[in-house]
Amino acid sequence: MQYLSTRGGDAGKSFEDVLLAGLAADGGLFVPAEWPCFSKGEWRSLQNHSWAGVAAMVMKPFVGDFLTGQELHALVEDAQETFSHAATTPLKQLDDTLFLLELFHGPTLAFKDVAMQILARMMDIALMRRGETVTIVGATSGDTGSAAIEAFRHSSRVRIFILHPHERVSPIQRRQMTTVDAPNVFNLAIEGDFDDCQALVKQMFNDAPFRNRMKLAGVNSINWGRILAQVIYYATSALALGAPDRSLCYVVPTGNFGDIFAGYVARQMGLPIDRLVVATNLNDILHRALTTGRYEVAEKVLPTSSPSMDIQVSSNFERLLFDAVERDAAALKGLMDQLAQSGGFTIPETAQAWMRQLFASGRASEEDVRETIRRVHEQTGEVVDPHTAVALHVAQAHIGHAHTVVSLATAHPAKFPDAVQAACGVSPALPPHMRHIMEAEEHFTVLPAELEAVEGFIASHVEG
Ligand SMILES: *Cc1c(COP(=O)(O)O)cnc(C)c1O
């Protein structure tokens, strides 16, 4: 399989190239040259496969000769070891037609673990073959940083530096990162807010001499390897619920559009997904875009109880738009230029119509989230986190159609104990295997929000 950039610049890249590059050189995102598709019979033959067996079959067409089916199978099984649930991503039935797909049984209790654990293992193999090392630098307000640290803590070819805003991350989220004691993991507590951390990371990537000397790499949600790994649980859950002979609707709590784009990939591969529902919190650029056709950046990010979806733009939406404009890279680039210059663009009519055949959307206010956590607990006994509640609120509007609705549960409620307790009166406990983090020793370095200080620290630990 070859990959190309949504903006027309890079083409003919291999899976290994796009895995290590992250972003394309022209600023676009990598997509496969075509969507592989399995027949109904092929999907049926996967119904009795293990999670790793389905994963290997689904990923194989995209990785080409990077890994054999057997190697993929072994890699995925190894990643699964870090999950505490025997089913890895179990389904839980809430009522006649509604299912929760629990994606939070990984080491940091959020869905990002699924992709990150697989990505880290694939990157290690690529780096080993090339005899290269990289330096991962990222900013986090919580979930991404801890998932990345957990995934790369054993990588001999990766050093990882994660910036978080000093004293502005919840104790659980901070401790998930800082209690990891590994020689290649560095937590930098920046004296500033999350925007300062993000700005510093951007400046480092724009500092070409520094970027090249340190061999900087990113593992954010635009990395194709992450999206691909997320296709796995759409496939395993759809098969468990009767696909390819029963059609399904998925509701996805959405920020950067990575997770739901993986659902789109699953559908392109032939799974009978007849609706993908984008569920946003107050940061609703996608809900507005899908209902009005106007993709327009809001003035500022609104802080909510579902912080991992507090975004201004949804980077991966570019991948869907590319298909929506029939892969016309020049047209796509025109829209992205408008976005950069004026903060918005209108999605062409035909592209809007195409999107609406498959995608729907909804938005949850903070009150909706509280009420949903309370109601779900009262009606089913389940305690859900605020991200999951955003999706369940939006799912309500899509229940009652003939098909089965799967709502994605992206974080464990114990990651957000205060919001959950305030909404339903239950204080969710951390799973036993995680309780040690509240006592373990923390490792982090406090630095001012200054480029020179941060680059100096990184250089001394990469070259020193
Ligand atoms: C990252 C995240 C999301 C949003 O996923 P996207 O791929 O960015 O749309 C939702 N819920 C949780 C808990 C997350 O960590």
The ligand as an ORCA input file, in Angstrom:
! r2SCAN-3c Opt
* xyz 0 1
  C      -8.601     11.923     22.924
  C      -9.905     11.597     23.572
  C     -11.140     11.753     22.889
  C     -11.233     12.344     21.493
  O     -10.693     11.528     20.510
  P     -10.328     12.122     19.065
  O      -9.653     11.025     18.348
  O      -9.398     13.291     19.337
  O     -11.591     12.570     18.424
  C     -12.293     11.352     23.539
  N     -12.271     10.872     24.796
  C     -11.123     10.723     25.487
  C     -11.165     10.197     26.875
  C      -9.890     11.071     24.902
  O      -8.753     10.913     25.592
*
